[in-house]
């Protein structure tokens, strides 16, 4: 089980929010962020939530099983997506920060502290925050956010695969697999591709 990173912080705060993103490195589709708050002193003893971990360490079936359990157990949660056009306009780092801030803003309460996966975060919100490298493997609420962001984004990409079946989005959800790169070589980019992401495999210069 993920360590009880939140517990010492609950001594001083009741509303601690974990934040993570999905899709930052993809070639297509949005970047998605989730924000999750659990009840104070929450611990997933003896239940399915003991399996919560970095979404990349879980199978698709495990993520799909955990996502509704996370939503049910959380005190509050929210998900936000920033579209490819905005990513191209402001760059992927800024778009990731925007998605994270939007997810927090969508919560029905204002958190007292933010725990953010990674080593960079920017916000205008008057909320103290802490960045945690590999937080999705260390902090329960961040890991839960990673699962919600990943499952939400994967569902969007599967839906897009029905509109653009030639790219196989249902298989790679927009990441730079060999199959995806070859589909771009054959068909060019579609409207949900990030036009600013260049591919060395296709001889494109940054």
C-alpha positions in Angstrom: 0.0 0.0 0.0 1.1 3.6 -0.7 2.7 5.1 2.4 0.5 7.3 4.7 2.1 10.5 3.4 -0.9 12.6 4.2 -1.2 11.6 7.9 1.3 14.0 9.5 -0.1 16.8 7.4 -3.6 16.0 8.7 -2.3 17.1 12.1 -2.7 20.7 10.8 -5.0 20.4 7.7 -8.3 18.7 7.0 -8.5 19.3 3.2 -5.3 17.8 1.6 -5.5 17.4 -2.2 -3.5 15.1 -4.4 -2.9 16.1 -8.0 -1.6 14.3 -11.0 -1.8 14.3 -14.8 -2.1 11.9 -17.7 -1.2 12.4 -21.3 1.7 14.9 -21.1 3.9 12.9 -23.4 1.3 11.8 -25.9 1.2 12.9 -29.5 -2.6 13.3 -29.6 -5.5 14.1 -27.4 -5.7 16.3 -24.3 -3.6 16.5 -21.2 -5.8 15.6 -18.3 -5.4 16.3 -14.6 -7.2 15.0 -11.5 -7.5 16.4 -8.0 -8.6 14.1 -5.2 -9.2 14.8 -1.5 -9.9 11.9 1.0 -11.6 12.3 4.4 -9.2 13.2 7.2 -7.4 10.2 8.6 -8.5 8.1 5.7 -6.7 4.7 5.3 -7.7 2.0 2.8 -7.3 -0.9 5.2 -8.5 -4.2 4.0 -10.2 -3.2 0.8 -9.7 -2.8 -2.9 -8.1 0.6 -2.5 -5.0 -1.0 -1.0 -4.1 -1.7 -4.6 -4.0 2.0 -5.5 -0.6 2.9 -7.0 0.9 4.9 -9.8 -1.4 4.3 -12.7 1.5 3.3 -14.9 2.1 0.3 -12.6 -1.4 -0.9 -12.9 -3.1 -2.8 -15.8 -6.0 -1.2 -17.6 -8.4 -3.7 -15.9 -7.0 -2.7 -12.5 -7.4 1.0 -13.2 -11.0 0.5 -14.4 -11.8 -1.4 -11.3 -10.1 1.1 -9.0 -11.5 4.3 -10.5 -15.1 4.0 -9.3 -13.9 2.9 -5.8 -11.7 6.0 -5.6 -14.6 8.2 -6.6 -16.8 6.6 -4.0 -14.2 6.8 -1.2 -13.0 10.4 -1.9 -14.5 13.3 -0.1 -14.1 15.4 -3.3 -12.6 14.9 -6.7 -12.5 16.7 -10.0 -11.0 16.1 -13.5 -10.0 18.7 -16.1 -8.7 18.4 -19.7 -6.8 20.9 -21.8 -7.3 20.3 -25.6 -4.6 19.8 -28.2 -5.2 23.3 -29.7 -4.4 24.9 -26.4 -1.4 22.7 -25.9 0.0 23.8 -29.3 -0.7 27.5 -28.4 0.9 27.6 -24.9 3.1 24.5 -24.8 2.7 21.2 -23.0 4.2 22.3 -19.7 1.9 25.3 -19.4 -1.1 23.2 -20.5 -0.3 20.7 -17.8 -0.2 23.4 -15.2 -3.4 24.8 -16.5 -5.2 21.4 -16.3 -4.0 20.9 -12.7 -5.2 24.3 -11.7 -8.5 23.8 -13.5 -9.0 20.5 -11.6 -8.5 22.2 -8.3 -10.8 25.1 -9.3 -13.6 22.6 -10.1 -13.6 21.1 -6.6 -16.6 22.2 -4.5 -14.2 23.1 -1.6 -10.9 24.9 -1.5 -8.1 22.6 -0.3 -5.9 23.7 2.5 -2.8 22.0 0.9 -1.9 20.6 -2.5 0.4 17.6 -3.0 1.5 17.6 -6.6 3.3 14.9 -8.5 6.6 16.0 -10.1 9.1 18.7 -9.4 7.3 21.7 -10.9 4.0 23.5 -10.3 2.6 27.0 -10.9 -0.6 28.4 -9.5 -2.3 31.7 -8.7 -4.5 29.9 -6.2 -3.8 31.1 -2.6 -3.1 27.5 -1.5 0.2 26.1 -0.1 1.6 23.3 -2.3 4.3 20.7 -2.2 5.8 19.0 -5.3 6.8 15.4 -4.8 9.0 13.6 -7.3 7.4 10.2 -8.1 4.6 11.2 -5.9 2.2 8.8 -7.7 4.3 6.0 -6.2 4.5 7.5 -2.7 1.4 9.4 -1.9 -2.1 7.8 -1.8 -4.1 10.8 -2.9 -1.7 11.5 -5.8 -1.8 7.9 -6.9 -5.6 8.0 -6.8 -5.5 11.2 -8.9 -3.2 9.4 -11.4 -5.8 6.6 -11.8 -8.7 9.0 -12.3 -6.8 11.1 -14.8 -5.6 8.1 -16.7 -8.9 6.3 -16.9 -10.7 9.6 -17.9 -8.2 10.3 -20.7 -8.1 6.7 -21.9 -11.9 6.8 -22.3 -11.7 10.0 -24.3 -9.1 8.4 -26.6 -11.1 5.3 -27.1 -14.1 7.5 -28.1 -11.8 9.3 -30.6 -10.8 6.0 -32.1 -14.3 5.7 -33.5 -14.0 9.0 -35.3 -10.4 8.4 -36.5 -10.1 4.6 -36.7 -7.1 4.7 -39.0 -4.8 5.7 -36.1 -5.6 3.0 -33.6 -6.1 5.3 -30.6 -7.9 2.5 -28.8 -4.6 0.6 -28.6 -2.0 3.3 -27.7 -4.3 6.2 -26.6 -2.2 8.7 -28.5 1.3 7.8 -27.4 4.3 7.5 -29.8 4.2 3.7 -30.5 5.5 2.3 -33.8 2.0 1.7 -34.9 0.9 5.3 -34.2 4.0 6.8 -35.9 3.4 4.7 -39.0 -0.2 5.8 -39.1 0.8 9.4 -39.0 3.3 8.6 -41.8 0.5 7.2 -43.9 -2.4 9.5 -43.1 -0.9 12.6 -41.7 -2.1 14.2 -38.5 -5.8 14.5 -37.6 -7.5 17.3 -35.7 -6.8 15.8 -32.3 -3.0 15.5 -32.9 -0.7 18.0 -31.3 0.6 19.8 -34.3 3.6 21.3 -32.4 4.9 17.8 -31.4 7.5 16.9 -34.1 8.7 13.4 -34.9 12.3 12.6 -35.5 11.2 9.3 -36.9 9.5 11.2 -39.7 12.5 13.5 -40.3 10.7 16.4 -38.6 12.8 19.1 -37.0 11.8 20.5 -33.6 
